[in-house]
C-alpha cells in the first residue's frame, strides 16, 4: 500500500482501455489455526479470508484508511472481500 500511495502522491494515473477488465481479491492469513498467523505481518492471522472478520475488526482499518487516502469509497473494499477470496 505504501508504494501505491507514492504513485498517487506523484500524480501518476492508470487508465484502462475500453473493454478492459479489473480483477479484485481479498486478503487473509494461512487459516491453519496454529496461532502463528502465517500472514507475513499483514494482519491476516489465522483466518482464511478477510470476509471472515466482523466489519468492526481493527484488522480492516489499514485497508479502509488506504481506500480513503486514494479516494475510493469504502464500500468497494467490502465488495472486494466479499467478491473473491484470498486465493
Residue pairs with C-beta under 8 A, 6 or more apart in sequence:
1 62
1 63
1 66
4 66
4 70
5 66
5 69
5 70
8 69
8 70
16 22
23 84
24 79
24 80
24 83
24 84
25 80
25 84
25 85
25 86
26 49
26 50
26 51
26 80
26 81
26 83
26 84
26 85
26 86
27 42
27 43
27 44
27 49
27 50
27 63
27 81
27 86
28 39
28 44
28 47
28 48
28 49
28 50
28 52
28 85
28 86
29 37
29 38
29 39
29 44
29 45
29 46
29 47
29 48
30 36
30 37
30 38
30 39
30 44
30 46
31 38
31 46
31 47
31 48
31 49
32 38
32 46
33 46
34 46
35 46
36 46
37 44
37 45
37 46
38 44
38 45
38 46
39 45
43 59
43 62
44 50
44 59
44 86
45 59
47 53
48 85
48 86
49 81
49 85
49 86
50 59
50 60
50 63
50 81
50 86
51 81
51 82
51 85
53 59
53 60
55 78
60 77
63 77
64 74
64 77
67 73
67 74
67 76
67 77
68 74
